């Protein structure tokens, strides 16, 4: 997973979303911790972290380099920020993300799902946060899938976020207004505040009219 990030990925990460939160200054100009900025809750990595090599890991998961066609499903932008507990932006954090396709299947050899694969869905990306901590990528809403008897996982995206000087974070981002969120066994282990932090918020759509979700990731300093 150590191949260099291509230039267009760095460009989009630097573009990011405007309006990163400024740190609050205390006595002597030292940022004061914001009690509302607890680190983003961790979550299990799950069994489907990508293991198959793929050339295309850029910010647009709806297309695969070298193929004509677009991934099936509802397209959305996810725009987020990586910040520390003081609200200061974390620049050049590696944001490694992976998810199921619109039918609820991962591009992973051990996914037992009988749902169809989508050759036009990238499934996995690596982006970097810009100077303002922002990152952005285009994807499709992942489908729900059965995890055990009587338990369907709600749509979610896996994240692994790392930066020297910070504790590596493995977590999952959930989509707003999903009924399965209310009965998910993993989410129900969290406190109400933690669940709120793990569910993305809707933002104003961009110029292309696609839905935009905002997701803030708070990293803990070592």
C-alpha positions in Angstrom: 0.0 0.0 0.0 3.0 2.3 -0.2 2.9 3.4 -3.9 3.2 7.2 -4.3 0.0 9.3 -4.6 -0.4 10.6 -8.1 -0.4 14.4 -8.8 -4.1 14.7 -9.5 -4.8 13.1 -6.1 -2.6 15.6 -4.4 -4.2 18.5 -6.3 -7.7 17.5 -5.2 -6.6 17.0 -1.6 -5.0 20.5 -1.6 -8.2 21.9 -3.1 -10.4 20.4 -0.4 -13.2 22.3 1.2 -13.0 25.9 2.4 -13.6 27.0 6.0 -11.5 24.8 8.2 -12.0 25.7 11.8 -9.5 28.0 13.4 -7.9 27.0 16.7 -8.9 29.0 19.8 -6.1 30.8 21.4 -5.7 30.8 25.2 -3.3 32.5 27.5 0.1 33.2 25.8 -1.4 32.3 22.4 -1.5 28.5 23.2 -4.5 26.8 21.6 -6.9 25.5 24.3 -8.4 22.1 23.9 -12.1 22.1 22.8 -14.0 19.7 25.0 -16.4 19.1 22.0 -13.5 17.9 19.9 -13.0 14.4 21.2 -11.0 12.1 18.8 -13.1 10.4 16.2 -14.3 7.1 17.7 -12.3 4.1 16.4 -14.0 1.1 14.8 -12.9 -2.3 13.6 -11.1 -2.5 10.3 -13.3 -5.4 9.1 -12.1 -8.3 7.0 -12.2 -6.6 3.6 -9.3 -4.2 3.6 -7.9 -4.2 0.0 -5.4 -6.9 -0.7 -5.4 -7.0 -4.5 -3.1 -4.6 -6.3 -4.8 -1.9 -8.4 -3.3 1.0 -10.3 -6.2 3.3 -10.0 -6.6 4.6 -6.4 -7.5 8.3 -7.1 -10.3 10.5 -5.7 -13.0 9.4 -8.2 -14.2 5.9 -7.3 -17.0 6.1 -9.9 -14.7 5.4 -12.7 -11.8 2.9 -13.3 -8.8 4.0 -15.3 -8.7 2.3 -18.7 -12.4 1.3 -18.7 -15.3 3.1 -20.3 -18.4 3.3 -18.1 -19.5 4.6 -14.7 -20.2 2.8 -11.5 -23.7 1.8 -10.7 -25.5 3.5 -7.8 -26.2 7.0 -6.4 -23.2 9.2 -6.9 -22.1 11.5 -4.0 -19.2 13.7 -3.0 -17.7 13.2 0.4 -15.8 16.3 1.6 -14.1 16.3 4.9 -11.4 17.8 7.1 -8.7 16.2 9.3 -8.2 18.3 12.4 -6.5 17.9 15.8 -8.3 18.2 19.2 -7.7 21.9 19.2 -9.5 22.3 15.9 -6.3 23.0 13.9 -6.0 21.5 10.4 -3.8 18.5 10.0 -2.0 18.8 6.6 -0.8 16.0 4.4 -2.6 13.2 6.4 -3.0 10.0 4.5 -6.7 9.2 4.1 -7.0 5.5 3.1 -10.6 4.5 2.3 -12.5 1.5 1.0 -16.1 0.4 0.8 -18.7 -1.9 -0.8 -20.2 -1.2 -4.1 -23.9 -0.1 -4.6 -24.9 -3.8 -4.4 -23.2 -4.3 -1.1 -20.1 -6.2 -2.3 -16.5 -5.5 -1.7 -13.8 -6.0 -4.3 -12.1 -8.5 -2.1 -11.4 -12.2 -2.8 -12.8 -13.3 0.6 -16.2 -11.4 0.4 -18.7 -14.3 0.3 -21.5 -12.1 -1.1 -23.4 -13.3 -4.1 -24.1 -9.7 -5.0 -22.6 -8.7 -8.4 -19.2 -7.0 -8.7 -19.1 -3.7 -10.5 -16.1 -3.5 -12.8 -16.5 0.2 -13.1 -16.4 0.8 -9.3 -12.9 1.5 -8.0 -13.7 0.5 -4.4 -10.6 1.9 -2.8 -8.8 5.2 -2.8 -5.9 7.0 -1.1 -6.2 10.8 -0.8 -4.3 13.4 1.3 -5.5 16.3 3.3 -4.5 19.8 2.1 -3.1 22.7 3.9 -6.5 23.4 5.5 -6.9 19.7 6.5 -9.5 19.2 3.7 -9.9 16.1 1.5 -12.6 15.2 -1.0 -13.6 12.2 -3.1 -16.4 11.1 -5.4 -18.1 7.8 -4.8 -21.4 5.9 -4.8 -23.6 5.2 -1.7 -22.6 1.6 -0.7 -25.2 -1.0 -0.4 -26.2 -2.6 2.9 -25.1 -6.2 3.3 -25.8 -9.1 5.8 -23.1 -9.4 8.5 -24.8 -12.1 10.5 -28.2 -13.6 11.0 -30.6 -10.8 11.7 -28.0 -8.1 11.1 -27.6 -6.0 8.0 -24.8 -3.5 8.1 -25.9 0.0 7.0 -24.1 1.9 4.2 -20.7 2.9 5.5 -17.2 3.8 4.3 -14.0 2.5 6.1 -11.2 5.0 6.8 -7.6 4.5 7.9 -6.1 7.9 8.6 -2.4 8.4 9.5 0.1 11.2 10.0 3.4 11.3 11.8 2.9 12.6 15.3 -0.7 11.4 15.6 -2.3 8.2 16.7 -3.4 6.2 13.6 -7.2 6.1 13.3 -9.3 3.3 11.9 -13.0 4.1 11.8 -16.1 4.0 9.7 -18.2 6.8 8.3 -22.0 6.3 8.2 -24.5 8.0 5.9 -27.3 10.2 7.3 -31.0 9.2 7.2 -30.3 5.5 7.0 -32.8 3.4 9.0 -30.3 0.7 9.5 -28.1 3.1 11.5 -30.6 2.9 14.4 -30.2 -0.9 14.8 -26.6 -1.5 13.7 -24.8 -3.5 16.4 -21.5 -1.6 16.0 -23.1 1.8 16.1 -25.2 0.9 19.1 -22.0 0.2 21.1 -21.2 3.9 20.8 -22.5 6.7 23.0 -24.9 9.1 21.4 -22.2 11.7 21.0 -19.9 9.1 19.3 -22.6 8.0 16.9 -23.2 11.7 15.9 -19.5 12.1 15.2 -19.4 9.0 13.0 -22.4 10.0 10.8 -21.6 12.4 8.0 -23.7 15.6 7.6 -25.4 16.8 4.5 -24.0 20.0 2.9 -25.1 22.2 0.0 -24.6 20.4 -3.3 -21.8 21.6 -5.6 -22.0 23.0 -9.1 -22.6 19.5 -10.6 -25.7 19.1 -8.4 -24.5 15.8 -6.7 -25.2 15.4 -3.0 -22.3 16.5 -0.8 -21.6 15.0 2.6 -19.3 16.6 5.2 -17.2 14.4 7.5 -14.8 15.8 10.1 -12.0 13.5 11.4 -10.4 14.4 14.7 -6.9 12.9 15.2 -5.3 12.5 18.6 -1.7 13.7 18.9 0.9 11.2 20.2 
